[in-house]
Amino acid sequence: MKVFFLAAGFGKRMGDWTKETPKPLLKIDGISFLDYSFYLANRWGLADGWINVHYLGEKIVNHLKDFKGLKLQISYEKKEILGTAGGIKTAIQNNIPEEPILLMNPDTLLFPKSDFKIRTDLPGHSKIHLYLQELKPNENYTKIHLTDDGKIEFGFGNYYYIGLSILDPSVFDEVPADTYYDLSIIFKNLVKANQITGEVFAGTSLDLGEQKLYEDSMNQNIFGEKKESILKYIKDSFSN
């Protein structure tokens, strides 16, 4: 299974923090969102994949010039941002894999339990499998209902999507390349077709996609005792 990192967004909700720095390169507890996503992907046994860039994309490209931790193909959306589905389709169109793709959004930091193992397949007739967390009071995420047999519905329920999912590449067959297209459209179509499933993520997550959330967390000891191993992975991945 290959992995896709979403790194093209403008980061408008981050205020001044993203005027000169693309959001994936913002740091929390001394570690960038993007590098932590790389660490997790490596920990889950993934070796290669894609990353799309757009806003201040040259800074992400420069950040990756000496990166050896994963084999990545960079898709640079230079003219206009393509949205989640449009960006993925454009990146993979010349090398569409047969196996599922793991989609990671670096905005959300994931803290899996020690025994967590990422799926490498899709259940049953599912085309997309979402990892979910339970909603807390006053959180404004899109509500998701998870049935006993793993099917999901949007608009009500006790869960939300944490930006980690497994996708069948065929869901992008009808998506035009080099054109803006949002992944939420595919989600809704697959709900109608009864082809989207989910499960509760075995661990916790921290959404840092807004300025206040980031500022409230930036000086905390987010990674705890794992920080040393994360820093070692980053050092080894960027060393000459």
C-alpha positions as CSV (number, residue, x, y, z in Angstrom):
1,M,0.0,0.0,0.0
2,K,1.2,3.5,-0.8
3,V,0.5,6.7,1.1
4,F,-0.7,10.1,0.0
5,F,0.0,13.3,2.0
6,L,-2.3,16.3,1.5
7,A,-0.1,19.4,1.7
8,A,-1.5,21.8,-0.8
9,G,-3.9,23.9,1.3
10,F,-3.7,27.6,1.9
11,G,-3.9,27.4,5.7
12,K,-6.1,30.5,5.9
13,R,-7.5,29.6,9.3
14,M,-4.0,29.8,10.8
15,G,-3.8,33.6,10.5
16,D,-0.3,35.1,10.3
17,W,1.4,31.8,11.0
18,T,1.0,30.8,7.3
19,K,1.9,34.1,5.7
20,E,5.4,32.8,5.0
21,T,5.2,29.2,6.0
22,P,3.0,26.5,4.5
23,K,0.9,24.9,7.2
24,P,2.5,21.4,6.8
25,L,5.8,22.9,7.8
26,L,4.5,24.6,11.0
27,K,6.1,23.1,14.1
28,I,4.6,21.8,17.3
29,D,6.9,20.8,20.1
30,G,9.8,21.3,17.7
31,I,8.5,18.9,15.0
32,S,6.7,19.9,11.8
33,F,3.3,18.5,11.1
34,L,4.6,17.0,7.9
35,D,7.6,15.3,9.4
36,Y,5.5,13.7,12.1
37,S,3.2,12.3,9.4
38,F,6.2,10.9,7.7
39,Y,7.3,9.3,10.9
40,L,3.9,7.6,11.4
41,A,3.8,6.4,7.8
42,N,7.2,4.8,8.2
43,R,6.1,3.3,11.6
44,W,3.2,1.7,9.8
45,G,5.5,0.1,7.3
46,L,4.8,2.3,4.3
47,A,7.7,3.0,2.0
48,D,6.5,5.2,-0.9
49,G,3.7,7.4,-2.2
50,W,2.8,10.9,-3.2
51,I,2.6,14.5,-1.8
52,N,0.7,17.4,-3.4
53,V,1.8,21.0,-2.9
54,H,0.5,24.4,-4.0
55,Y,0.5,27.3,-1.6
56,L,4.2,28.2,-0.9
57,G,4.9,24.8,-2.5
58,E,8.5,25.6,-3.3
59,K,9.2,25.7,0.5
60,I,7.8,22.1,0.9
61,V,9.7,21.0,-2.2
62,N,12.9,22.5,-0.8
63,H,12.2,20.9,2.6
64,L,12.1,17.5,0.8
65,K,15.1,17.8,-1.3
66,D,17.3,15.7,1.0
67,F,14.5,13.6,2.4
68,K,15.1,9.8,2.2
69,G,12.7,8.5,4.8
70,L,10.1,7.7,2.1
71,K,10.2,7.6,-1.6
72,L,7.8,10.4,-2.6
73,Q,6.5,11.7,-5.9
74,I,5.8,15.4,-5.6
75,S,2.7,16.8,-7.5
76,Y,3.1,20.6,-7.7
77,E,-0.2,22.3,-8.4
78,K,1.2,25.5,-9.8
79,K,-1.6,27.1,-11.6
80,E,-4.5,26.6,-9.2
81,I,-5.3,24.4,-6.2
82,L,-7.2,21.3,-7.2
83,G,-9.0,20.2,-4.1
84,T,-8.6,16.9,-2.3
85,A,-9.9,14.6,-5.0
86,G,-8.6,16.7,-7.9
87,G,-5.2,16.8,-6.4
88,I,-5.0,13.1,-5.8
89,K,-6.2,12.2,-9.3
90,T,-3.7,14.6,-10.9
91,A,-0.8,13.1,-8.8
92,I,-1.6,9.4,-9.5
93,Q,-2.9,9.6,-13.0
94,N,0.3,8.3,-14.6
95,N,0.9,5.6,-12.1
96,I,-2.4,4.4,-10.7
97,P,-1.8,1.7,-8.2
98,E,-3.8,-1.5,-8.0
99,E,-3.7,-1.6,-4.2
100,P,-5.5,0.8,-1.8
101,I,-4.0,4.2,-0.9
102,L,-3.6,5.4,2.6
103,L,-4.6,9.1,2.8
104,M,-3.0,11.3,5.5
105,N,-3.8,14.9,6.4
106,P,-0.9,16.4,8.4
107,D,-3.2,19.0,10.0
108,T,-4.3,16.4,12.5
109,L,-1.7,14.8,14.7
110,L,-2.5,11.2,15.4
111,F,-1.4,9.3,18.5
112,P,-2.1,5.6,17.9
113,K,-2.0,3.1,20.7
114,S,1.1,0.9,20.8
115,D,-0.8,-2.1,19.3
116,F,-2.5,-0.1,16.5
117,K,-2.0,-1.6,13.0
118,I,-3.1,0.3,9.9
119,R,-5.4,-1.7,7.6
120,T,-3.9,-2.7,4.3
121,D,-7.2,-3.7,2.7
122,L,-10.8,-2.5,2.4
123,P,-13.6,-4.3,4.2
124,G,-16.2,-6.1,2.0
125,H,-17.5,-4.0,-0.9
126,S,-16.2,-0.7,0.6
127,K,-14.4,1.8,-1.6
128,I,-13.3,4.1,1.2
129,H,-12.7,3.3,4.8
130,L,-12.5,6.3,7.3
131,Y,-10.9,6.4,10.7
132,L,-13.1,8.2,13.2
133,Q,-13.0,9.7,16.7
134,E,-15.8,10.3,19.1
135,L,-17.2,13.8,19.2
136,K,-16.7,15.9,22.3
137,P,-19.2,18.5,23.5
138,N,-19.2,21.7,21.4
139,E,-17.0,20.3,18.6
140,N,-18.2,21.5,15.2
141,Y,-17.0,18.7,12.9
142,T,-19.3,17.0,10.4
143,K,-21.2,14.4,12.4
144,I,-20.9,10.8,11.4
145,H,-23.0,7.9,12.3
146,L,-21.3,4.5,12.5
147,T,-23.5,1.5,12.3
148,D,-22.8,-1.8,14.0
149,D,-21.6,-3.4,10.7
150,G,-19.2,-0.5,10.0
151,K,-21.2,1.5,7.5
152,I,-21.4,5.3,7.9
153,E,-23.8,8.1,7.3
154,F,-23.1,11.9,7.4
155,G,-25.0,14.6,9.1
156,F,-25.8,13.0,12.4
157,G,-24.1,10.7,14.9
158,N,-21.4,10.7,17.6
159,Y,-18.2,10.6,15.5
160,Y,-16.1,12.7,13.1
161,Y,-13.4,11.9,10.5
162,I,-9.8,12.5,11.6
163,G,-8.2,12.9,8.1
164,L,-6.9,9.3,7.9
165,S,-8.5,6.9,5.4
166,I,-8.0,4.1,3.0
167,L,-9.1,4.6,-0.6
168,D,-9.7,2.4,-3.5
169,P,-8.0,4.2,-6.5
170,S,-11.0,3.4,-8.6
171,V,-13.0,6.1,-6.8
172,F,-11.0,8.7,-8.8
173,D,-11.8,7.1,-12.2
174,E,-14.4,9.7,-13.1
175,V,-12.6,12.6,-11.5
176,P,-11.1,14.9,-14.1
177,A,-7.3,15.5,-13.7
178,D,-6.0,19.1,-13.4
179,T,-9.5,20.2,-12.3
180,Y,-10.8,21.3,-8.8
181,Y,-12.8,18.4,-7.3
182,D,-13.5,17.9,-3.6
183,L,-13.3,14.5,-1.9
184,S,-16.5,15.2,0.0
185,I,-18.4,14.7,-3.2
186,I,-17.1,11.2,-3.5
187,F,-17.9,10.5,0.1
188,K,-21.5,11.5,-0.4
189,N,-21.9,9.4,-3.6
190,L,-20.4,6.3,-1.9
191,V,-22.8,6.7,1.1
192,K,-25.7,6.4,-1.4
193,A,-24.1,3.4,-3.0
194,N,-23.4,1.8,0.5
195,Q,-19.7,1.6,-0.3
196,I,-18.1,3.7,2.5
197,T,-17.2,2.2,5.9
198,G,-15.4,3.3,9.0
199,E,-14.0,2.4,12.3
200,V,-13.0,4.1,15.5
201,F,-9.3,5.0,15.5
202,A,-7.4,3.2,18.2
203,G,-5.7,6.1,19.9
204,T,-6.2,9.9,20.1
205,S,-5.9,12.8,17.7
206,L,-5.2,16.5,17.9
207,D,-6.6,18.8,15.3
208,L,-4.3,21.8,14.7
209,G,-6.0,23.2,11.6
210,E,-7.0,26.5,13.2
211,Q,-4.9,29.4,14.7
212,K,-6.2,29.1,18.3
213,L,-5.9,25.3,18.4
214,Y,-2.3,25.7,17.2
215,E,-1.4,28.5,19.6
216,D,-3.0,26.7,22.6
217,S,-0.8,23.6,21.8
218,M,2.4,24.9,20.5
219,N,4.3,25.0,23.8
220,Q,3.0,21.8,25.2
221,N,4.9,18.6,25.5
222,I,2.8,17.0,22.8
223,F,4.9,13.9,21.9
224,G,6.0,12.9,25.4
225,E,8.4,10.0,25.6
226,K,8.1,9.3,21.9
227,K,9.8,12.6,21.0
228,E,13.3,11.2,21.0
229,S,12.4,8.4,18.5
230,I,10.6,10.9,16.3
231,L,13.6,13.2,16.2
232,K,15.9,10.3,15.5
233,Y,13.7,9.3,12.5
234,I,13.7,12.9,11.2
235,K,17.5,13.2,11.6
236,D,18.2,9.9,9.9
237,S,15.8,10.7,7.1
238,F,17.4,14.1,6.2
239,S,21.0,13.2,6.8
240,N,23.4,13.1,3.9
